[in-house]
Amino acid sequence: MARIIGRTEFTGKNFVIIPNSDSLDLDKWSIVVKFQLGKLDNGCFIFDKRNGQWHRNYCFGYITPEWFKHHPTDMTVGCYFFVDVGDGSQVQDEFTNGVGVTVPFVNPRVSYEACMKYDGKVLSLSVDYTGVVEFNSRELNLGSVKGNGNLVIGSMGEPHLEAFPQYGLGRFTGVIESLDISEL
């Protein structure tokens, strides 16, 4: 497992770009991130690795009810943590190739640990907070999710580093205690 980042505070104005490498460009991976959200009223991308608009290798974020006003879906409106992957095909939203878990109450003083895995077929996400674990998974039929994009921590990936505030998604505000990525 490669430690990508240690304790880092994000103000909503800063982000970190990690250049692409063989340790990040993976078709099968496991990612563990420990974090605290500092701002709960807007959704955000906590990290995102993509090759342009549609080819998202992997990303993790938080969405609020504002997001649902702009993205019709059969999911219950609420606050979700989500993980998403992509193979270059166009998607409608973060759940087209993603999974989400909802937590009843998101607390900015609580540390969350999110574990996500993609084995080339099944994408899963578990979020642990104060001893409670929420889990979701789904099988996907995708091509390779590898790509040469950089990993952006604290915001949406390139080329949209500002994300889409009009859809309730912006930069991450809070603390990332650790971000570990490993190949399965």
Steps between C-alpha positions, in 0.01 A plus 500: 500500500637839405434793733411776259436775752521548875319753717412799281249778560293627211335842511288467187757708313791259491548159342791265432591353159686168509653422158384177341719196561481121475401487868192717427403376151321181602220283357445327837552693820424554865488850648467596866453863599457641851352850508284762668259721308527868586206627297175307483270722294670431166613180339862455404754278333743370761722354227465437127721339234377544145610540140284791392124533519369143482781262583502495878744241633371535855364769727351538844275776624206626698166620362211685664133539404600792275666252262171313451326816372722479191537122459176302478554154648297229667709534818352659810597864534753549779866532591725228357863405480566350157771326300496498122707341220497539124633355177454803275133449416268794564313496833195682630618550858723371779281192548506379137818302578502564871364401836403710796430461867291737704565585859216627719694800629830632369703654781799730432664395827496129415774317310370276225685209343391406150620175342436450132594213273473428132603152386432560131139393538358595842523850649444527875501772762485480878504803728577463870409776743493463878486121467206499257575357155292571192569281193390482137629323189403428142623308202612705202569402141779739402815497294832608641482780756872575463608836367772760502323772700650646814346435842347817647444500875265763637303567182367360176757369254641678200378682296219610736696587814231741618236222475140610443371725780178556303426129563594510866852359445819687580835460663554307820512686830628302796787274598634190330681298764626240254444375145635156410475337156599143419470263208274197546 
